[in-house]
Amino acid sequence: MAVTGSTSTTGFDQSTFDAFLAARNEPEWIQDQRREAFAHYQRLLAEPLDPEEYKRLDLRTFRPEQYHLGGQQAGVSGQAAGLSTLMRDRAEFAGSVVHQDGHCVQSSLAETLTAKGVLFGDLSTLLARHREQLEPYFLTRAVDPQTDRFSAWHAAFWTGGTVLFVPRGVEIDIPLYSLISLAEDGVADFSHTLVILEDGTSATLLEETSSTDPKTAGLHVGAVELIVGQEARLRYVQLQNWNGSVKHIAHQSGRVARDAMLQWTVGALGARMAHIHQDVHLDGRGADAQVNGVTFATDRQLLSYYTQQTHHQPDTRSDLLYKEVCRDKSRVIWRGMIKVDPDAQKTDGYQRNDALMLSADARADAIPGLEIEADDVRCTHGATAGRVDDEQLFYAMCRGISEYEAMHMIVEGFFSAVYDRIPVELVRETLSQVVERKLGIGE
């Protein structure tokens, strides 16, 4: 089955791209990379999307020409006004970066970390200043611009985003924070997150997306690249919290080296439609990845994840747990795959997806899968879907608990298996509060 969306390039055609390049004050190597990506984008527009990934998404109403790039850069000293964020003002961070409509408006990093060679800030600025450290990783090892039209579109038009580079042997104990926000109506945001941990390092990056207005329409075509060096430890959290008028499409990929650990937590909470292509690659012996997902869809939201855990080397481990709640007329889609290369003996791969539906019109689709080419592995998967037990609700209400409180207890209990895997208290508390808030939507 061929899957096609809109192939119109109006708004992002050759003339728009040429004007975009001319307005960018950036090194020639970046411009060359953009030109190559735009050529891929034009070619891929004429090709069908992968039916395994996209056939359950209805892209017939998706029109790129409805969106435009953000206005003039606000400057790094500016402030993002009107933002309603989940984590920004609730903790102390070792560094903070804020982007609005593709432009960096705030950036800071503790002087002690700067003195150790840590880079944390606006991607555009740091790519130009630190090419030697960053170019080998940027759109080369994790996210492939030729994956599909969306990855190529992003690689051609990326604007802003956050980079974290931790040099060999440096350990960062206090979390860092990144915010990606939309303010102007109809803006297309192409923010890119690049995290590079060299050997023997550790860091925690908490990232979230937010809209300044509850009704402003927007588009996010993003990418996340997580590079974890040998014996390094990375905790990365991304909470997607756009308003209900934003469409969100992103390619995200992690590469985990020998004896390294990646803990990756995602929260899919906002957006009218969201689709994430999420890959984890276990590249070195002893590499370990834990992927946690919390999804809560309401009203007519469509939230979709396409995940892959790929084991390239022996003695690697991956553990994915996604928990999804949907109510009203929302829909959640998860398609997961564990892949094991021929040389990846002694692989331990696990994936599980559980969905809880709070209303009769809600829908959840879960499709786990295995592709194993080695003969000495342990790979398992599972998926469940069910509705709230009426007897459980009745039992609670007979004991003086309101229906709302009972539903909250059931949903919190459902998500608790994921919460227990998250070591950052701020993230656990934030997710719990969002769940409580979303239980009141659609009444």
C-alpha positions as CSV (number, residue, x, y, z in Angstrom):
1,M,0.0,0.0,0.0
2,A,1.5,3.3,-1.1
3,V,1.1,6.0,1.5
4,T,1.2,9.6,0.3
5,G,0.5,12.9,1.9
6,S,0.5,16.3,0.3
7,T,3.4,16.7,-2.1
8,S,3.0,20.4,-2.6
9,T,6.2,22.4,-2.0
10,T,4.4,25.8,-1.9
11,G,6.0,27.7,1.0
12,F,9.0,25.4,1.0
13,D,10.0,25.4,-2.7
14,Q,13.3,26.2,-4.4
15,S,12.8,30.0,-4.2
16,T,11.9,29.8,-0.5
17,F,14.9,27.6,0.1
18,D,17.3,30.0,-1.8
19,A,16.0,33.0,0.2
20,F,16.3,31.0,3.4
21,L,20.0,30.2,2.7
22,A,20.7,33.8,1.7
23,A,19.4,35.1,5.0
24,R,21.4,32.6,7.1
25,N,24.8,33.9,8.4
26,E,26.5,30.5,8.7
27,P,29.5,28.6,7.5
28,E,29.6,27.2,3.9
29,W,29.8,23.6,5.2
30,I,26.4,24.0,6.8
31,Q,25.0,25.5,3.7
32,D,26.3,22.7,1.6
33,Q,24.8,20.2,4.0
34,R,21.4,22.0,3.6
35,R,21.6,22.0,-0.2
36,E,22.2,18.2,-0.2
37,A,19.3,17.7,2.2
38,F,17.0,19.9,0.1
39,A,17.8,17.8,-3.0
40,H,16.8,14.7,-1.0
41,Y,13.6,16.4,0.2
42,Q,12.5,17.2,-3.4
43,R,13.2,13.7,-4.5
44,L,11.5,12.1,-1.5
45,L,8.3,14.2,-2.0
46,A,7.6,12.1,-5.1
47,E,8.1,8.8,-3.3
48,P,5.6,7.0,-1.1
49,L,6.1,7.0,2.7
50,D,6.9,3.7,4.3
51,P,3.6,1.9,4.7
52,E,4.7,0.0,7.9
53,E,5.3,3.3,9.6
54,Y,2.7,5.7,8.1
55,K,-0.3,3.6,6.9
56,R,-2.3,4.2,10.1
57,L,-1.8,8.0,9.8
58,D,-4.1,10.0,7.7
59,L,-2.0,12.8,6.1
60,R,-4.4,13.8,3.4
61,T,-5.2,17.0,5.2
62,F,-1.6,17.9,6.0
63,R,-0.6,20.9,4.0
64,P,3.0,22.2,4.3
65,E,2.0,25.4,2.5
66,Q,-0.1,26.4,5.5
67,Y,3.0,27.0,7.5
68,H,6.0,29.4,7.3
69,L,9.3,29.9,9.0
70,G,9.5,32.2,12.0
71,G,10.2,35.9,11.9
72,Q,13.4,37.8,12.7
73,Q,15.6,36.5,15.5
74,A,14.8,37.9,18.9
75,G,18.4,37.7,20.2
76,V,19.8,35.6,22.9
77,S,19.1,38.1,25.6
78,G,15.4,38.2,25.0
79,Q,12.7,36.4,27.0
80,A,10.0,34.0,25.8
81,A,6.8,35.8,27.0
82,G,3.6,34.1,27.8
83,L,5.0,30.6,28.1
84,S,3.1,28.0,30.2
85,T,5.7,25.4,30.9
86,L,5.8,22.2,32.9
87,M,9.3,22.2,34.4
88,R,11.0,25.5,33.7
89,D,10.4,27.3,37.0
90,R,10.2,24.3,39.3
91,A,13.9,23.5,39.8
92,E,17.5,24.8,39.7
93,F,19.4,23.8,36.5
94,A,23.1,23.8,35.7
95,G,22.2,25.4,32.4
96,S,19.1,26.5,30.5
97,V,18.3,27.1,26.8
98,V,15.0,28.6,25.5
99,H,14.0,28.7,21.8
100,Q,10.9,30.4,20.5
101,D,9.7,30.0,16.8
102,G,13.1,28.6,15.9
103,H,15.2,31.3,17.5
104,C,17.2,31.2,20.7
105,V,16.0,33.8,23.2
106,Q,17.8,32.7,26.3
107,S,20.9,30.6,27.1
108,S,23.0,30.1,30.2
109,L,25.5,27.6,31.6
110,A,27.2,27.3,35.0
111,E,30.7,28.8,34.8
112,T,32.2,25.7,36.4
113,L,31.0,23.6,33.5
114,T,32.2,26.1,30.9
115,A,35.6,25.9,32.5
116,K,35.6,22.1,32.0
117,G,34.9,22.4,28.3
118,V,31.1,21.6,28.4
119,L,29.2,23.2,25.5
120,F,25.5,23.9,26.0
121,G,23.5,26.4,24.1
122,D,22.1,27.4,20.7
123,L,22.9,24.8,18.0
124,S,23.4,27.4,15.2
125,T,25.8,29.4,17.3
126,L,27.8,26.5,18.6
127,L,28.0,24.6,15.3
128,A,29.7,27.7,13.8
129,R,32.1,28.1,16.7
130,H,33.0,24.5,17.5
131,R,32.9,22.7,14.1
132,E,35.7,20.3,15.1
133,Q,33.8,18.9,18.0
134,L,30.3,18.9,16.6
135,E,30.4,18.4,12.8
136,P,31.3,14.6,13.0
137,Y,28.0,14.0,14.9
138,F,25.5,16.4,13.4
139,L,23.1,14.6,11.0
140,T,25.7,11.9,10.3
141,R,25.5,9.2,12.9
142,A,22.0,9.2,14.4
143,V,19.3,10.8,12.3
144,D,19.6,10.1,8.5
145,P,18.3,12.9,6.3
146,Q,17.4,10.4,3.7
147,T,15.0,8.3,5.8
148,D,11.9,10.0,4.4
149,R,10.6,13.4,3.3
150,F,10.2,14.6,6.9
151,S,13.8,13.9,7.9
152,A,15.1,15.6,4.7
153,W,12.8,18.6,5.2
154,H,14.1,19.0,8.7
155,A,17.8,18.7,7.6
156,A,17.3,21.4,4.9
157,F,15.4,23.9,7.0
158,W,16.5,23.3,10.6
159,T,16.4,26.5,12.6
160,G,17.7,26.6,16.2
161,G,17.8,23.9,18.7
162,T,19.9,22.8,21.6
163,V,23.4,21.2,21.7
164,L,25.0,19.6,24.7
165,F,28.6,18.4,24.4
166,V,30.3,16.9,27.4
167,P,34.1,16.3,27.0
168,R,35.8,13.1,28.1
169,G,35.6,12.3,31.9
170,V,33.3,15.2,32.9
171,E,30.3,14.3,35.1
172,I,27.4,16.7,35.4
173,D,25.3,16.1,38.6
174,I,22.7,18.8,38.1
175,P,20.2,18.5,35.3
176,L,20.3,20.8,32.3
177,Y,17.1,22.2,30.7
178,S,15.9,23.0,27.2
179,L,12.6,24.5,26.1
180,I,11.2,24.6,22.5
181,S,8.3,26.9,22.1
182,L,5.9,28.3,19.5
183,A,4.3,31.7,19.6
184,E,3.5,33.0,16.1
185,D,0.5,31.6,14.4
186,G,1.3,29.2,11.5
187,V,5.0,28.9,12.3
188,A,6.9,25.8,11.3
189,D,9.5,25.0,13.8
190,F,12.5,22.8,12.8
191,S,14.4,22.7,16.1
192,H,17.2,20.1,16.4
193,T,18.5,18.6,19.7
194,L,22.1,17.3,19.6
195,V,23.6,15.6,22.6
196,I,27.1,14.2,22.6
197,L,28.6,12.5,25.7
198,E,32.2,11.5,25.2
199,D,33.7,8.5,27.0
200,G,33.3,8.3,30.7
201,T,30.8,11.1,31.1
202,S,27.4,11.6,32.6
203,A,24.6,14.1,32.2
204,T,20.8,14.7,32.5
205,L,18.9,16.8,30.0
206,L,15.3,17.7,30.6
207,E,13.5,19.1,27.5
208,E,10.0,20.2,26.8
209,T,7.9,21.8,24.1
210,S,5.2,24.4,24.8
211,S,2.9,26.9,23.1
212,T,2.4,30.5,24.2
213,D,-1.3,30.5,23.3
214,P,-3.7,27.6,23.7
215,K,-5.1,28.0,20.2
216,T,-2.2,29.2,18.0
217,A,-1.6,26.8,15.1
218,G,1.9,25.5,14.4
219,L,4.0,22.8,13.0
220,H,7.1,21.1,14.5
221,V,9.3,19.0,12.2
222,G,12.1,18.2,14.6
223,A,15.0,15.8,15.2
224,V,16.8,14.5,18.3
225,E,20.3,12.9,18.2
226,L,21.7,11.3,21.3
227,I,25.4,10.1,21.1
228,V,26.5,8.2,24.2
229,G,30.2,7.4,24.3
230,Q,31.9,4.4,26.0
231,E,31.0,4.0,29.7
232,A,29.0,7.2,29.5
233,R,25.6,7.7,31.2
234,L,22.8,9.9,29.7
235,R,19.4,10.6,31.0
236,Y,17.3,12.4,28.5
237,V,13.7,13.4,29.0
238,Q,11.4,15.1,26.4
239,L,7.9,16.1,27.4
240,Q,5.8,17.1,24.3
241,N,3.2,19.6,25.5
242,W,2.1,21.6,22.5
243,N,-1.4,23.0,22.4
244,G,-4.2,21.2,20.5
245,S,-3.6,23.0,17.2
246,V,0.0,21.9,16.6
247,K,1.2,19.1,14.4
248,H,4.3,17.4,15.5
249,I,6.5,15.1,13.4
250,A,10.0,14.1,14.5
251,H,12.9,11.7,13.9
252,Q,14.8,10.8,17.1
253,S,17.7,8.5,17.4
254,G,20.2,7.4,20.1
255,R,23.6,5.6,19.6
256,V,25.0,3.8,22.6
257,A,28.6,2.7,22.7
258,R,30.4,0.0,24.7
259,D,29.4,-0.3,28.3
260,A,27.3,2.9,28.1
261,M,23.8,3.6,29.4
262,L,21.0,5.6,27.8
263,Q,17.8,6.2,29.8
264,W,15.3,7.9,27.5
265,T,11.9,9.1,28.8
266,V,9.2,10.6,26.6
267,G,5.9,12.1,27.5
268,A,3.3,12.5,24.7
269,L,0.8,14.9,26.1
270,G,-0.1,17.7,23.6
271,A,-0.5,18.3,19.9
272,R,-3.5,17.7,17.6
273,M,-1.4,15.1,15.7
274,A,2.0,13.7,16.6
275,H,4.2,11.1,15.0
276,I,7.6,10.2,16.3
277,H,10.1,7.9,14.7
278,Q,12.3,6.8,17.6
279,D,15.4,4.6,17.2
280,V,17.9,3.2,19.7
281,H,21.1,1.6,18.4
282,L,23.2,-0.6,20.7
283,D,26.6,-0.1,19.0
284,G,29.1,-1.5,21.5
285,R,29.4,-4.7,23.7
286,G,27.6,-4.1,27.0
287,A,25.6,-1.2,25.8
288,D,22.3,-0.7,27.7
289,A,19.2,1.4,26.8
290,Q,16.0,1.9,28.8
291,V,13.1,3.7,27.0
292,N,10.1,4.9,29.0
293,G,6.9,6.3,27.5
294,V,3.9,8.0,29.0
295,T,1.1,9.0,26.6
296,F,-2.2,10.6,27.5
297,A,-4.5,11.4,24.6
298,T,-7.9,13.3,24.9
299,D,-10.5,14.9,22.7
300,R,-9.5,14.0,19.1
301,Q,-5.8,13.8,19.5
302,L,-3.8,11.3,17.4
303,L,-0.5,10.3,19.0
304,S,1.7,7.9,17.2
305,Y,5.1,6.3,18.0
306,Y,7.2,4.1,15.7
307,T,10.1,2.6,17.8
308,Q,13.1,0.4,16.9
309,Q,15.6,-1.1,19.2
310,T,18.5,-2.4,17.2
311,H,21.3,-4.6,18.6
312,H,24.5,-4.4,16.6
313,Q,26.9,-6.0,19.1
314,P,27.0,-8.9,21.6
315,D,25.9,-8.6,25.3
316,T,23.7,-5.6,24.7
317,R,20.4,-4.9,26.5
318,S,17.3,-2.8,25.6
319,D,14.2,-2.4,27.7
320,L,11.2,-0.4,26.4
321,L,8.0,0.2,28.4
322,Y,5.2,2.4,27.0
323,K,2.0,3.1,28.9
324,E,-0.9,4.9,27.1
325,V,-4.2,6.3,28.2
326,C,-6.8,7.6,25.8
327,R,-10.2,9.0,26.3
328,D,-13.0,10.8,24.3
329,K,-12.4,10.2,20.6
330,S,-8.6,10.1,20.7
331,R,-6.4,7.5,19.2
332,V,-2.9,6.2,20.1
333,I,-0.7,4.1,17.8
334,W,2.5,2.3,18.7
335,R,4.5,0.2,16.3
336,G,7.6,-1.4,17.9
337,M,10.4,-3.5,16.6
338,I,13.4,-5.2,18.1
339,K,16.1,-6.0,15.6
340,V,19.1,-8.2,16.3
341,D,22.1,-8.4,13.9
342,P,23.8,-11.7,13.2
343,D,26.8,-10.8,15.4
344,A,24.7,-9.6,18.4
345,Q,24.8,-12.8,20.4
346,K,23.7,-12.8,24.1
347,T,21.3,-9.9,23.3
348,D,18.6,-9.2,25.9
349,G,15.8,-7.2,24.3
350,Y,12.4,-6.4,25.7
351,Q,9.5,-4.2,24.7
352,R,6.0,-3.8,26.3
353,N,3.1,-1.6,25.5
354,D,0.0,-1.2,27.6
355,A,-3.0,0.9,26.7
356,L,-6.0,1.9,28.9
357,M,-9.1,3.4,27.3
358,L,-11.4,5.6,29.4
359,S,-14.2,5.9,26.9
360,A,-16.0,3.8,24.3
361,D,-14.9,5.9,21.3
362,A,-11.2,5.9,22.2
363,R,-8.9,3.6,20.3
364,A,-5.4,2.2,20.8
365,D,-3.3,0.2,18.3
366,A,-0.2,-1.7,19.4
367,I,1.9,-3.8,17.0
368,P,5.1,-5.3,18.5
369,G,7.6,-7.1,16.4
370,L,10.9,-9.0,16.3
371,E,13.5,-9.4,13.6
372,I,16.3,-11.7,14.9
373,E,19.3,-12.9,13.0
374,A,21.3,-14.3,15.9
375,D,20.6,-17.7,17.5
376,D,21.7,-17.1,21.2
377,V,19.4,-14.3,22.4
378,R,16.6,-13.5,24.7
379,C,14.0,-11.2,23.1
380,T,10.4,-10.8,24.3
381,H,7.5,-8.5,23.6
382,G,4.0,-7.9,24.8
383,A,1.0,-5.6,24.4
384,T,-2.2,-5.2,26.2
385,A,-5.3,-3.0,25.7
386,G,-8.3,-2.7,28.0
387,R,-10.9,-0.4,29.4
388,V,-11.5,0.8,33.0
389,D,-13.2,-1.9,35.0
390,D,-16.7,-0.7,36.0
391,E,-16.7,-2.9,39.0
392,Q,-13.5,-1.3,40.2
393,L,-15.0,2.2,39.8
394,F,-18.2,1.1,41.6
395,Y,-16.2,-0.4,44.5
396,A,-14.4,2.9,45.0
397,M,-17.5,5.0,44.8
398,C,-19.3,2.9,47.3
399,R,-16.6,3.9,49.8
400,G,-17.1,7.6,49.4
401,I,-14.6,8.2,46.6
402,S,-15.9,10.4,43.8
403,E,-15.8,9.1,40.2
404,Y,-13.1,11.6,39.3
405,E,-10.9,10.7,42.3
406,A,-11.4,7.0,41.5
407,M,-10.5,7.5,37.9
408,H,-7.4,9.4,38.9
409,M,-6.3,6.6,41.2
410,I,-6.8,4.0,38.5
411,V,-4.8,6.0,35.9
412,E,-2.0,6.9,38.3
413,G,-1.8,3.2,39.2
414,F,-1.6,2.3,35.6
415,F,1.3,4.7,34.9
416,S,3.1,3.8,38.2
417,A,5.3,1.1,36.5
418,V,6.8,3.8,34.3
419,Y,7.1,6.4,37.1
420,D,9.0,3.9,39.1
421,R,11.7,3.7,36.4
422,I,12.3,7.5,36.3
423,P,14.9,8.6,38.8
424,V,14.3,12.4,38.4
425,E,11.6,13.4,41.0
426,L,10.7,16.6,39.0
427,V,9.8,14.5,36.0
428,R,7.7,12.1,38.1
429,E,5.8,14.9,39.8
430,T,5.3,16.8,36.5
431,L,3.8,13.8,34.7
432,S,1.5,13.1,37.6
433,Q,0.2,16.7,37.6
434,V,-0.4,16.6,33.8
435,V,-2.3,13.4,34.2
436,E,-4.5,14.9,36.8
437,R,-5.1,18.0,34.6
438,K,-5.9,15.9,31.5
439,L,-8.5,13.9,33.3
440,G,-10.6,17.0,33.4
441,I,-10.4,17.6,29.6
442,G,-13.3,16.6,27.4
443,E,-15.9,16.6,30.1
